[in-house]
């Protein structure tokens, strides 16, 4: 008898699992919405042949050893990235909790109970003490998922986990690009400070020269005041750049989290080694490789699966509770012949009156799917704009830098001639001031343009999905 009882448990569990697995699903079919973007990049954003960003690790794209050390430190120490990684683990754990509901939970339990019945309540008129000891394996309230409700919740939890993993990858790529941008910006201010200090020195020398010429009667008071104003303006600009440099350094430190104690020497902006041209395919291919787009797609999958779970909630819910083991009046008799015991309790719950709860839950799930579709389409549109803007900027900045470098050479030559003419007494100091101001301004703008070119390359690398890690494997 006991052997037959023990063998009944695996058969019941197997039948329950088969019934649950064979259940139907009310999840509506999901088709990826058509990308609400143009099939080609806009005019002025012409893609060029080059290396595939997705196939380039960030160490291959950013080859500056100092920048590599800073990026590596940020991936290790950035607190926001740590939060994003923890969010992935949180979503993984939540999926594990929901997934566990698809299979029965088996518990091993041992219980003992004692009850005294007084004589006046006993049928025999004699007081009695009843004892019972049980040892059993039990399954409590396992839902047979005929309608796919639990399976739909599992699908939604898995998609939410994958969306979180993609969001973490998107943040990681943004962090790499942000560290590079902050590093380039800091270097821009470093180089502009060098220019400003040179301008301060040069204008101080000119101011002293004009002062001596005024004392000798060769320059008037207007030239003297003009030279003094130019010198003080250069000092003020240098102080402003120092302040901006400090802010840029602090921003980089915040991104990195903990700056390494020893770093390779800096390189000039003209020495940056980044891949100049990245291959750009048509929008439908380039955009769908981005992790933020994939994250939005997974959120859409989760919203769609929740509709299936909400629909299944209208149907009867079937559950079972079963146990098999031994029972006896004494501990010593638990394993005697004939002590086998089992119980099987099926339940059927049919929703009758819930005052619109299930209907409202379904409407909520359908509304959230509409939101998820719009979010997916908006993410695609934002990604399209970002890549298009960066492609246009890449082409325009290359031409801008060539023009400004030519203008810088011309303005420096103009300044040299103006200073020579003033020292020879054939022109006024106003001509020198104009040449100084224009030469200084174009030099500063050239440095800015070089930094913008590097920042654009870093952002385009990120926008095209470069530097991604291997995708996180989904649980089976």
C-alpha angles and dihedrals in degrees: 000000000000092000091054090049094051092048091052093069098065091046092051092047092048092049091049093050093048091050092049095046093047092056122121127245132231095195107129117236111268125214122182108251115247111263107260092216136094119276091234134039115262123262111282092033098083113168115229130208115260144109122333110253093208090059093051120089112217090249088059093050099042104045098167104114093214093052091046090055091050094048092048090050092050092052088053102040111023107120096207089055090050089054091049091051091049089050089058091052089047091053091046091054092048090052089051091053093051093042091055090063090068092069129050119261111229118204129188110217136181118191136179127192135181128188131179118210115199119230095250091056096044119096089223093049090238123109114246140191116214121198130185133185124192134184115183148148110234141188112201125201099336111177117225100222098216094149098041096246095136092039090053091051089050091051091050092049091049092050090048089052092050090047090053090049091051091047089053090051090049090052091048091055091046090051092053091050092044092052090050092048092048090048092050091047091051090050090049091056091045091056094042090052089054089053092046093050090050088050091050091051093046094047092046090055090048091048091052090047092052090047091055091046090050091051088051091049094247096111132042130229092260092060089048094052092044091053091047092050091049091050094049092046089054090051091050092049091050091052091049091051090050089055092049091048091054091050091049091050091051091049091052091049091052092051094047093046095206119023113222114252094236125034132179115256120278123259127216118254089251089058097056112128109209129142101272097204129034122193114247120197127196115300095255090061101034097049099045091061092063115105093223090058091047089049091053089049092053090050087055090051090051093050091049092050091051088060089060091051091048092050092049090054089073091065130076116281116221121200137171136205118191139165136183129186141092134303133190144160089243135036091238091057097054094099100035121120112279096022094112116126136178141172133197120190117178118188132198119196117189118189109233112155118011096146093243097310095130093043092050090047090054092048089049091052092048092049091050090052090054088051091049092051091050091046090052092049092046091050089054092049092049091048091050092051093047094052093042092051092049093048090052091046092049093057095041095047093052090056092041093055092050090051095046094048088054090047090049092055091048094048093048090052090047090052092050091053093044092053091048092050092049093049088050089052096239097114139033126256090248088074090055092048092052091049092047093050095047094045092049093047095049091048091053091047091050091055090048092051092051090052091047090052091054093044090050090052091051092048093046090051089054094042091055092053097256123166097026122162123229110289116265109257115243120233115253 
